[in-house]
Amino acid sequence: MRSFELQDNCPNIINQFSKSFACERSVYNFNGVDGKYFYLQFSSRFFDRVMAMTAKSSVDSVRMEMIADMNIPLPPTLTEQRAIATVLSDTDALIQALEKKIAKKKLIKKGVMQELLRPKEGWVKHNLGQSAILKARIGWQGLTTAEYQEMGEYFLITGTDFKNGLIDWQNCVYVKKMRYDQDKNIQVRVNDILVTKDGTIGKVAFINEVPKPATLNSGVFVIRPIVNSFHSGFFYYILLSEYFAKFLSQLSAGSTINHWTYPNCLDSFSCIYDLQIKQKTHS
């Protein structure tokens, strides 16, 4: 595989890159190089190349000398270059098609959720304050970010660990056993529901597994039903539904609220049940 140097092979094109970055539009079959292949190779290396030549964390503009000496590896024939470009382009097209299907399925799911969670005849009201235990770390209990560890045996769940309705365990930091033992009420269990109460309020996560013992920081509530008063999975979807979204909107209307205190949060969740939601009687 030979190497292709930009400065020697396309000096005019370099000036075009520095103005528009329009690689695919600017380059096409020069000196035995397939334009699409060149675009894919160049775009995959461009950012790292530019960042390596600047002391800043961001780049405002690209100078010619930043890319003039770049070497692009090339298969010896146009046929091989085009074959590689075609495979990668077909893969991109497949990914885009799948993303469209996923987006469509999400819309369908949203409609189904609205219908399934809509209160129906025979459903009964539950006040969350009487039907569930809501617990959070009281203050920080002296816990500081200086105690966060990259490795350990006891997870600390924060609001940044919520991902797609679950906990991203790989992103969690660790704390010492003393912090885990400090409050048994916030030791996380399977089927717990977690809700953020600081920063981005109302993010929700369902605990379907606990790979290691885990506790919460002060920005997260845990919700547990009292003696099977309701199904955790059912309530989790309520918190993902339009009902909870409307509640959050009403709560923050006309304010810059970015924090729930413990008693207020309990009252707020009770309002969801009293005013908006009915749950099917649990047998």
N, C-alpha and C positions, 0 to 999 in steps of 0.2 A: 504494500500500500504506500503510495507516494504522498508527499506533503505539498500543500498548496499555500503559498504565501501571498497575502492580499496585496501588499505594496508592489510586488513585482508583476503581478498578473492583472490587476484592475485598479490602477491609480485613480481613474475618473470615478469609479464606483465608490471608492472610499469617501470622496467628498459628498456623494449622494447619501451614504449611510449617516454621516455626521449631521446632515440636515433633517433627515426624515426617519431613519431607522427602517425604511421600507425595503427590507432585504429582498423579499420575494418579488416585489415589483421592480426592483432596481437591477437584479442580477438574473441573467438567463443565458445559459450555454456559452460562456466565454472560455476560451482556451481549454476546451475539452472537459468542462465542468457542467454538470446538470444543475440548472437553477434551483429546482426544488430540493435536491440533495444538499446543495450549498446552503440554502435557507435553513434546513433542519440542523445541519452541523453548526452553522454560525450561531443560530439562536440558542443552541444548547450550551455554547461556550461564551457567549457575549457577556452575560452578567458577571460571571466569575472573572473574566478578563478585565472588564472595566473596574470592578471593585478592587482588584489586585493592584490597580494603578492609581488609586486615590486614597488619601488619608481620611476622608470623610465617611460617615456612615450612609450617606446618600449621594447620588450623582445628579447635578443640575443639568449638565450637558456632556456630550461625548466629543472629544477632540480626535483629530485624524490620527495622531501618534498613538492613541490608546489602542487602536485596532490594526494599524498599518503593518505591524510585525507579527500578527496572529498567523499561526500555521494551522491549516485545516487538512486533516487526513483524508485522502481520496483513494477509492478503489481505482484500478488502472483503466477501466473502460466506462464509457457512458452507460452501457447496458446494465452493468452492476450497480452503478449509482442510481439509475432510474428504478431498478428493482427494489433497492433499499428504500428509496423515497416513496415508492408505491405502497410497500408493506406498511410503513409508518403512517402514511396518509389514510390508508384503509382502516388502520387501527384507530386513528383519531375519529374517523367517520362513525365507526362502531361505537366508540365511547359516547359521542354526541347523541347517537340514536338511543343508547341505553339511558342517558341522562334525561332525554325527553320522555321516555317511558316511565322512569322513576318519578319525574315531576307530575305526570298524568296520574300515576297511582297514588301519589300523595294527595292530589286534589280529590280523588275518589274516596280515599280514607277519611279526609276531612269531612266530606259530606255524610259518609256512613256514621262517623262519630257523632255529628250533630243530631242525626236521627236516633241513634241508639241511646244517647245520653239525654235526650229530651224527656222531661218528666211525663209519665203516663199514668193512666187511671190505675189505682191499686198500689202505687208507690207511696212510701211514707217519708216524712221529714225526719232528719236527724240533725241535732245541734252538735257541731263538731267538738265544741268545748266539753260536752258531756259524753261524747262517743269515742273520743280519742285522747291519747296522751301526746302533748306537744312539748318538746324539750329542746333546749339549746344551751351552749356553754354560757355560763353567767359571767358577763364581761369577758375579759381575756383570761381571768384567773392567773394573771401574771405571765401568761404565755406570750412570748415574743418571737418574731421571725428569726431571731438569732438562734433559736432552738431547733429550727427546721433542719432536717438531715436528709441527704440524698439517698442514703441506704439505712435499712433498719428492719424492725419486725412489727412496728406499729404505725399504720397509716394515719395521716391527718388529712381529712377531707375539707377542702376549701371551695369557694364558689367558682374558682377557675377550673375545677376538676369535672364540672358537669359537661357532658358531651352526648348529644342526641338522646337525651332522656335517661342516660345511665352515668355511671362514674368511670372516668378514664383513669383506671388504677395506675397505669404507667406514668401518668403525670403527677400523681400524688407525692407529697413529701412525707417524711417520717418524723416521729417524735419518740421520746424516751417512754419506757413503760410507766413511769410515774405519771405522765400526762394522760396516758390511756386509762390508768386506774383511778384517776382523779374524780371522774364522774361516770358512774355506771349507767346513768340515764341516756348518755349520748354515745355509748358504745354501740356501734352500728350492727344491725342484724339483717339477715335475709328477710325480704318483704317490707322493710322500712321504706318510707317515702321521705325524701329530703327536699327542702325548699330553701332557696337563698333569701335572706332578709336584709342584706347590705349590698350596696353597689347596684348591680343589675338585679332588682327585686323580682322574685317570682319564677326563677329558673327551677325546674323540677327534675328530680332523678329518682328512679326506682332501683332498689337494691336487690338484684337478682343473684348476686354472689358476694362473698366476702373472702377474698383470697388470703388476707392476713387480718388480724385484729385491727379495727379502725375506729377512730373517734372524730369529732367535729371541731372545727374552729368556731369562733363566735359569730360568723356570718351565715351559719346554716342551721335550720331547724330540722328536727326529725319528727315525723308523725307516725303514730302507731294506733291501730284500733284497740279499744278496750274490750276484751273477751269476745272477739269476733263480731263486734257490733256492725262492721261493714267489711267488705272485701278490699284489701289494699290495692290490688290490681285495678279494680273498678274505680276507686277514688283517684288513683294515679292518672287515669285517662280523663277524669273530670278536671283535674288540674291542667291537663293539656288542651282542654276544650275551650270553646268560645265563652263558656260560663265564667271560668277563671280569668280569661283575658278581659272580659267586660268588668269584672270585679276590680282588677288591677287598674283599669282605665278610670273607673269611678273613684277609686281610692286616691289616685294621683292627680285627678282633675283639679286644675287651678293651683297646683303646688309643685314643689321641686323635691318631693319625698324621695329619699334614697336610703331609708333605714326603717325597719320595724322593731319596736321594743317588744319585749316578751309579752306583757299583758295585752298590749294593743294588738299584737299579732294574733293572739288567741281570740280576742273579740272579733278581729277582722275575718278570720277563718270561720267563726261562728256565723257571721253575716252571710258568707257564701252559702252555707247550708240553709239558714233561715229564709233568705230572700230569693235564692236562685235555684237551689238543687234539691231534688228528691232522690232518695235511693230506694231501690227495690228491697223489700223486706228480706233480711238474711235468714235463711232457713238453717 
